[in-house]
Structure formats: C-alpha cells, structure tokens
C-alpha cells in the first residue's frame, strides 16, 4: 500500500513537472501562468466583475444547453454593468425603426460601455498580456477606424486626443481624489519608475505632434503653392513619425512584458500575495474556444454601435447645440473609458495605486503610441490622407496634461489634492472645447 501510494505521488509530481516546466519550480511556474500575464486593464475590469450563481444552470441535464446557458450567464450577468446591456438591442431597434438620431447616438454610447468592460476583461485571461497590451483600447480603435472609413479625419483625431486627456486627467484625477479622501490617515505610495516610463513615451508622442506644428507655421504664409507643399511635407513626416512611434511601442511592449515586468506589477503581486478578493475573482469560467467566439461576437456588436455613433455625431451636434469637437474630445472618451475608470477608482479606494496608474497611464500610452500611429498607417494603406497635425488648442491641451501629470506624480506619493488638480484641469479644458464652436469638416 505504502509503495503504491509512493508511486502515485511520484507520478503526480512527474505530471506536474511536465505541465509546469519541471522540478521545484512547478508551483512558481503555475503562479506565473495564472498571474504573470495579468495587466492593469484586466485587473481593473476584474473589479467590476459580478459573481453569478451557476447552481441552477449546473442542474441542466443536457451538456450543450448547460454550457450555453452558463456562457450566457457569465457574459451578460458577470458584470456590474449588466443593466446597460438592454441598450444594445434598443439601439438596433432605434436604427431599424428610424427613431431620432439623438436616441440612436445615446443608446449606442450606453451599449458600448458594458461591451468595453467585457472585452477588456476577457482579452486578459483568455488571449494573454500581449494582446491585452495592444488591444486594451479596442473600443476607441474601432470607433476611430469607422470614422476613418467615413473620411471623418478630424473626428478621429479629436476622439483619440480626447481619450488621452480623459485617461490622464479625468480617470487618474478622480481616482487619486477619491482614493485620497478614502485614505486620509495613511500615505498613498506607488512605483515611480512605471510613471517615468509612461510619461516619457507620452512626451515623445506629443513631440511628434509638435513637429507638425513647427513644420507648418514657418512654411504656411497664405500662398496656395506653399500651402500645398506644407501639406505634402506634413503628411510625409506624419507617416515617418508613425512608423517610429510604432517601433517605440514595440520596444515598450518588450520592456513591459519581458525585461522589466516587475515594474508593472502591483505591490501584492511583487510580494506574492495574490489572494485579494478582487484580483482572484477573474478565474476563467468559460473555455478558451467559447471565450474567443464571444470576443468575436462582442467585437461585432462594438463595430455596429460604433458605426451608429459615427453616423449620427453631426446630427446630434446640431440637435444638442454642441460642437463636434466637444462631443469627440469629451463625450466619446468618457463612455469608452467608463469601465476602466470605475475600476481605477475602486483600486484607488483600496490603496492599490500601482494598478490605478497602470490603467490610466497605460491606456493613455497605448492610445498615443499605438492607436494614433496605427490609424495613420491604415489611412495610408487605404489611400486616405490622415496626418498627425493638430490645431494649437489640442496640442496645447495635450502637452499641459502630460506636464501636469508628470509633476503631480514626481515624488511617488499621492493625496486627494493631487487628484483634484488634474480633475480641475480637465474641467477647464472641457469648458474650453464647449465654447469652441468651430465646425469640424
């Protein structure tokens, strides 16, 4: 008996060694498999997950029906934003029955909110850190590509600049503000090295936009010939800078996911404490194949709602009396960032600022260094003349937002006033674009 049990234990250890890479590193390797590819975006989405009771579903006799019902319950009831899912069929009905364009726009925005949270949650544990680190802002990317397809270049630029501003000032500002209020009696600390990396890349991205401004003003003197020359030079420089930015983002991915992964982990992960209820909540409930199918379905729904948003944005602008620039820079990014915004605030309340910073700064860096140049390259391939040239108001707002955040986070500590300053800056910028009535072509 003892010999048999010993052989059984040896066989089990051998099986674990084959599964996780052998020897004494088995448990360590297993932990790495479960938690090593976790990104701040995915952990933020985990905080919005709502545990669903599968006891009734598990009583089903037919396996196929049981699996389908389990998937449906996990996808649609596994988030605290489930109450917004009815907006998706309502948006489709509004388009089919030709309701007002304002209704279609508003319902599409509401429907995009839970979809953005679900697709961010499932890309992390399902596909891995690389996909999540490159497509964590898939909602903003799809909206930008649809606007690009409709030749609404300025809407693309404004929505992406607005997403950067929203993440830096609104998401991070409110998170630090409420986190500071919730932790008045303790000092909130975070890893400065992560901040330095992200702000450096954000400044580089802003530099590429400034170069277009510096190139345009010395040449542009009102002469149509010189104007045409300046436009062609700016377009060529934009495409060159976009390639350089994508190379820089690839280096950032290698730095984040390979050589310096420890800088982007939360303090709990560094110390090996992964038993937090929020962190361990996102254990995979549905299989890989099912998750991929649902991801594809959600991407299709996001594409459909994004098309509705892009098609109705001018009509809503005239109806609501708001400029297209205000809708693109303020309203669209707030909806696209709603899920990660809520998650960032939750982790700030729990004094886990490394995750909060990873969500806001990481998302802003991803938009600036990946989504923006990718749109320029896609436009180049499809024959659309999109460049990195922004107007002075947008560039000035972007530069000041990055500098405010860089100075706010320079000492590695936080309190509620450090969150209030970026939030006030965002309100001032929002007021500026609210009164800015210049039409977007």
N, C-alpha and C positions, 0 to 999 in steps of 0.2 A: 504493500500500500504506500509506504513512505517513498519507495523507489519510484513508483508510478507517479505520485504527486510531484516528486522532484523533477521527473522527466517532463511532466505537464508544465511546471513553472518555467523550466528551461526552454521549452518550445514557445511558451508565451513571450518570454523575453526575446527569443530569436525573432519571433514575428514582429514585435515592437521595434527591434533593431532594423529589420528590413523596411518597416514602414517609415521610421523617422530618421534613418541615417546611421543607426548602429550605436552600440555601447552605452556608456554613461551619459551620452548627450541626448538620449531618447526623449526624456521629459522636456529638456531645454528646447529641443528641436520642435516638439509638439506645440509648446507655447509659442514658438516663433511662427509656426504655421497658422495658429489661431489668431495671434495678435500682432505679428510682425508687419503685416501689410496694412494695418489699420491706419487711416488718415484722419485728420481733424474733421474733414467734411463728413465722413462716415460716422464718427463718434458723435458729431453734432446731430445728425439725423437719428442716431440711436436714442438720444434724449427725448425725441418726440414719438418714439415707438410706444404703442399701447398693446400690452399683452392681451391676446384674445384667448378665450376659453374654448379649447378644441374637444371638450369631453363629449358633446353631442355629436360632433362630426365623426369622432372615432367609433361611435356605435353603429355607423353605417355598415351594412353587410358587403356591398359591392365596392371593391377596391378602387376602381376607376372613378366612381361617383364620390367616394370618400376623399380621394386625393384632390379632385376638382373642387369640392366644397371647402376642403382645407386650404387650398391655394387662394380661393376667392375670399375666405375669411381673413387669411393672413394679409393679403394685398390691400383689401378695402377697409378692414376693421383694425388692422395692425398699426394704425397711426392716430395720433390725437387730432389730426386734421381731417378725419374721415367725414365730418359734417359738410365739408366743401365738395365732396365728390359729386353730389347731385347737380352741381353747376355744369358739369361736362355734358350730360345729355340735354340739359336745358339750353346750353349754348348751341348744340347741334340743332335742336328744335327751333331756336330763335333764328338761325340761319335758314332753315328749311321753310319756315312759315313767314319769313320776311318780317320779323319784328324790327323794331327800331335799331339802328346801328349802335346806339349807345348801350342798349341791352346786350347786344352781341359782344361788344367790347368788354363790358363789365363782367358778364358771365364767363367769358374766355379767360380773363385775368384771374377770377376766383378759381376756375377749374385748373389753371396752371399751378396754383400754389401746392395742393397735395401731390400732384404729379411730380413736381420738382423735388419734394421731400422723399417720395417713394423711390424715384430713380437714383437719387443720391445715396439712399440707404442701401439699395441692392447692388449698386455697382461696386461698393466697397468689399463686402464679404464674398460676393459671387465672382467678380472678374479680377479683383486684386488691386493693389495700390497703384500700379502703373496706369491702368485705365481710369481709375478714380481721380488720379492726379492730373490727367489730361482732359477728362470729360466731366469733371465735377460741376462745371457750369454749363451743362448740356442745354438747359432751358434758354439761357442767354444766347448760346451758339445757334440754336435752331431758329430763334426769333431773328437774329442777325442775318442768317442765311436766307430766310424767307424775304426779309426786307431787301436784301441784296438782289434776289431774283426779281423783285418788283422794281428794281432800279432806284430804290429809295436810299441813296447813299448816305445822306445826312442823317436819316433816321438810324441807320446802322451805327454811324459814328457817335451820335448823341446817346444811344442806348448803351453802348459799351463804355463810353466815358462816364455815364451816369452810374453804371454798375460798379465801376472802380470807386467813384465818390461815395456811393451808398455803402460799400463794404468798409471803406476806410473811416468814414466819418459817422454814418448813421448806425451801422451794425456794431462797429467797435465802440463808438461813443456811448450808445445806450447800454451796451454790455458792461463797460467799465463803470458807468454811472450807477446803474442799479446794483452791480456787484459790489461797488464801494459802499453803497448805502447798507447793503445786507451784511457787510463785514467791517462795520465801523471800528470795532475794537481790535482788529487784527490787521497786520500789514500784508497786503497782497503782493506776492512776488511772482516773477516769471523769468524765463530764459531769454536774456538779451540777444544772444547770438542768432536765434531764429529771426528776431526783429531786424537785426542788421542785414541779414541776407535778403530778406524780402524788401526792405526799404531801398537797399542798393539796386535791386533789379527794377523796382518801381521808378526810381530816379533815372535809370538807363532808358526805360520805356518812354518816360516823359521827355528825355533828351532827344529821342528820335522824332517826337512831335515838334519840339522846339526848332530842330534843324530845318523843318519845312517852313516854319515862320521866318527864320533867319534868311532862308534862301529866297523866299517870296518877296519880302519888302525891299531889298536892295535892287531887285530887277524890275518889279512892278512899278511903272511910272505912268500908267494910263495909256501907253501905246499898245494897240491891239497885237502888233507883232511881238512886242516884248512880253505881253500877257500870255500869248500862245507859247512862247519859248519857256517862260517861267512854269507854266502848267506841265509841259512835257518834262522839264527837269525835275519838278517836284514829284511827278508820277514815277519817273525812273528811280529817284532817290528813295521814294517810299517802298518800292519793290525790293530794292537792295537792302534797306534797313529792316524790312520784314523778314527777309531770309536770315539776316544777322540776329534778329530777335528770336526767331525760332531755334537757331543754333544755341543761343544763350539759354533758352528754356530747356532744351535737351540737356545742357550741362547742369542746369538746376535740378532736373529730374534725377540725373545720375548722382548728384550731390545729396539730394533728399532721400532717395530710395536705396542708395548703395553705400557710398563712402561715409556719409555723416547722418545716418538715420537717427542716431541718438538725439541730435539737436531738435528733431521734430516730434519726439515722443513726449507724452505728458509725464509729469513727475511720478505718477503712480506706476506707469509702465517702466520707467527707469529703475524704480525701486523693486519691481517685480510684483507690486500689489495690483492685480487686475481683477479683484473681486468686487469692485464697486458695482452697485446695482444698475447704474446707468450704463457702464461700459460692457458688462457681461450680458446685457439684455438682448443684444443683437446676434444671438446664436442662430445659425441657419435653420429655418423651419421647412422651407421648400427646397427641392433638389436643384442641382445646377441646371439641368435641361429646362425644367419648369421656370426657373428664375430668368433664364435667357429669353424664353418665349414671352414672359411677362414684361421684361425690359423692352423687347421689341414692340410689344403692344402699347406700352406707355410712351415710347418714343413716337409712335404713330399718332397717338392722341395729342401729345405735345405739339407735333407738327401741325395737326389740324387746327388746334386752338391758336397756335402762333400765326397761322395764315389768317384766321379771323381777326386777330389783333392788328396785324399789319394792314389788312384791307380796310379796316374801319377807323384807323387812327386820325386821318384827316377829317372825316365826318364828325367824329367825337370832338375834335379840336374846335370846329366851328360851332357845334351844338353847345358845348360846355363853356365856350369862351376862353379856352386855354390854348396857349401856343403849342405847336407840335414839339418844340424843343423841351418845354416843361414836361409834357407827357412822356417823352422819350428819356429824358435825363432823370426825372424824379419818380413818376408813377410806375413805369415798367420795371426798373431795377428793384423797387421796394417789393413788388409782387414776386419777382424772380428770386429775391434773397430772403423771402419771408420765412421759409423753413429753417435755413441755417441761421437766420437772425434769432429766432426763438431758441434754437439750440445753443447759440453762443451766449445768450443771456442766462440760460439755465446753468451752464458751466461756470459763468462768472459768479453766480449766486453761490455755487459750491466751491468757490475759491480755486478753480482749476483754470487759471488764466492762460496757461500754455495752449490748451485746447481752443479757448476763445480766440486767441491771437492766430492760431493755426487756421481757424475758419475764416476770419476776416482778412488777414494779410495774405493768406494762401490763395483765397479766392480772387482778391484784387490783383495779385501777381499773375495768376492764371489768365485772367481777362487781358491784362496789359501785355504779357509776353507770349501768349499763345493764341487766344481767340482773335484779338485785333490783327496781328500779322497774318493769321490763317485766313481771315476774311479778305485781306488784300491779295493774298496768293490765289484764293479761289476766284476772286473777281478778275485777276489777271488771266487765269486759265480760261474763264468763260467770256473773255473779251469786254469786261466792264472796267471802266476807268475809276477805280477807287484808290485814294491815296491816304496818307497819314496826316494830311493838312487839316488842322482845326482852326476855328476862329480864336481871337485873342481871349475872349471871355472863357471859353472852355479850357484852353491851355493854362490860363492864369489860375482858374479854379483847381485844376488837376495838380499843378505844381505846389500851390499853397496847401492843398490837402495832404500831400505827401510830406511836406516840411513840418506841418503841424503834428502829424503822427510821429515823425522821426524825433522831434524834440520832446513830445509828450512821453514817449516810451524810452528815453535815453538812459534812465537810471535803473531800470529793471524793477521798479515798484509802481504801484497804482493806488489811487483812491478816487472817490466819486468826482472830485473836481477835474481830474484828468479825463474823465469821461464826459463831463459837461462841456468842456471847451470844444472838442470835435463835434459834439451834437449841436452846439450853438453855431459853429462854422457851417454845418450842413443846412441849418435853418436859414442862415444868411444867404447861402448860395441858392437854396430853393426859392427864396423870395426874389432874388435877382433874376432867375430864369422865369419866375411867374410874371414879372413886369416886362420881361423881354419879349416883345410881340413880333419880332422879325419872322416872317414866314420861312419855312423850310421848303426848298424846291424838291 
